[in-house]
Amino acid sequence: MARGRKPGFAMSADHRVKIQNSNILNALIEHVDGKREMSASQVTAGVALLRKVLPDLQTTTLEGSEDKPLGITFTWQKPSG
């Protein structure tokens, strides 16, 4: 069985960006866990870069009434492939 990528393989730019972003996140997590020393400016820069690529979480409130209650429907689809 052949291993690795075929000759001529080129990783997409989107995939490269995702890898770079995950490296920033991993460095910050290692710093929090005490596995990596980082200066305050490195942490600030890492957080600033993550804010550019990850959406901020926001609080969302859904309200219904007795006359019009909310309903939630979950559906699962089998992965393609």
N, C-alpha and C positions, 0 to 999 in steps of 0.2 A: 504494500500500500504506500503510495506516495504521500509525503508529508510536506507541509508548507504551502506557500502560494506558487502559482504558476508563473513562469517567466513573463515579464511585461506587466505584472499586476501594478496598478496605481491606486492608492487609497484616495478616496474623495476628500475634498477640502472640508466638507462638513464633518466627516469622521475624524479628521486630524484635529479640528477645533474641539470636538467632544472629548478627545483624549487629553488635550491641553487643559481643558476646564476641569476634568476629573483629577488631573495632577495637582491643580491648585487646591481643590477641595481635600484631597488626600493629605497634602502638606498641612493644611489647617487642622484637620482631625488629628494627625500625628502630634502636632504642637499641643493641642488640648489634652491628649493622652499622655503627654510628657515624653514622647519618643523622639521629638525633634525640637531643637532650640531655634527660635525665630525672634528677631527684634520686633519692637512695636511697629516700626514702619513696614516691615515685611507682612505682618498680620494685617495692618490697615490696607496695604496694597492688595493683598489676597482677597480680603472681604470686598473691596471696591471692584475688583475684577469679577468676582462671583455675582455681584449685584447687576453687572451688565449682561450676564448670560442667564441667570436664573430669575424667574418671576418672583416678585414679592408676594407672600401669602397675605390674603385679605380675609377679613371676617365677612361671611355671607349669612344673612338671616332669611330664612324662608318662613313665612307665616301664612297660616290658613285660618279659617273660621269654622264654626259649627255648620254654617250653610254651605261652605265650599272648602272641605278639608283637603289637605295636600295628600297626594299619593306618590309613592316612589316605586319605580319599576326597574329591576336589575335584569340585564340579559348578558349571557356569556356566549361568545362565539368560539368555535374551535379555531386555533391558529392555522393559518394557511401554510401549506408546505409539507 
